[in-house]
Amino acid sequence: QVQLVESGGGLVQPGGSLRLSCAASGSSFVVVAMGWYRQAPGKQRELVATIFRGARTNYADSVKGRFTISADNAKNTVYLQMNNLKAEDTAVYYCNGQFRNPDPVNYWGQGTQVTVAS
């Protein structure tokens, strides 16, 4: 079993910044990839960014150049630095982890609200 605990959401004005964190904990797991998804009201959950253990990253086109995903492998923690936030970034952000435990498993965090409004 792996637990994902998110933090860092909140209310920010357009153009502002937020940093999300997600820490994975449990026993006997290996991180394959961790990432962030988001779901706005009335919309499907969508990929925001992913980082693989080898540090390869993947971003949604809508956040390229504004968001940066990074990881601290020693702490099994992934971060999402969000700059120049826009109203359309408002959503619940979910941390996702792909692990080997030892079989491949996939876990979700509980979600953290990000609201961009003036």
N, C-alpha and C positions, 0 to 999 in steps of 0.2 A: 504494500500500500504506500502511495506517495501522496503527500498533501501539498497543495499550492496555496500560499497566503499572499494576497496582493495588498498594496498600499499606495497612496499617493494621489488618488483622485480628488476632485473638488470642483469649485466654481472659479473660472478665470475669464478675464475680459478678452475679446478678440485681439489677436496679436501677442497675447501673453504666452507663458510657458508653464508646463507641468512635467514632473518626472514620476513615472510609475515604477514600482518595484514588485517583483514576484519571487518569493523564496520557496524552493522545493525542499521538503524534508521527508524522511522515512528511512527505511533500511534496505540495504542491498539493491540499490538501483544505479543505473548509469544513464546519464542524460544523452539523448540522441539529438534533440532539438527543443528549444523553447521559443515561445512566441506570444504575440498578442492578437486578439481578434476584437471586434467591436460590433455592437448591435444597437442601432438607433430604433426609436419607436416605429413600429409598422414596417420595419425592414428586416431582411435576413442578416444573420451574423456573417461578417466578412473578415477576411484576413487583413491585418494591418502590417505586421512585420514578423519575420522569423529569423532566428539565429541558430546555426548548427554548431555542433561541438567544435568543429574545425574552424569556426569563426565566419563561415560563409553566411551572408545575410540575404534576405529577400524582403522587398517592400511592395506595398500596394502603390500604384501610380499616384493615387491621390495624396500620398504623404511623403513621396520622395522629395528630398531636399529640405524637409521640415522636421521629420521625425528621425531619430537615431536609436537603433536597438543595440544593446551591448550586454555582455555577460561577465560575471565573476565566477569562473568555474570552481574555484576553491570553496565558494559559498553556495554553489548551486542556485544562483540568483540571476535573474534577467531584469534589465532596466529598459524603459522606453522614455527617452527624452523627447518631449513634444514642444516644438517651438512654433512661433507664428500661428497659433491656434485660430481656427475659424469656427463659425457657428455650426458648420456642417460636420465638424469633428465631435459634436455632442453625441454621446452614446454611453452605454455601459461597456467597459473594456474588460475583457476576459483574458486571463493568462492561460496558456495551453502548454502542456509538456508532453513530449514523446520520450519514453524511457524504455530501458530494458530491465526487467525486474523478476527473473531474468528474461522472460518472454516480452515481446513488444507490448507496451501498454500506453494508453493515452489518458491524461487527466486534465481537468479544467479547474480553474479557480472559481471563487464565488462571484467575482465581478466587482468592479469599482466604477462609480459614476463619474464621468467627466462632462461638465457643462460649460459651454463657452457662450457667454452672454454679457452684454454691456449693462 
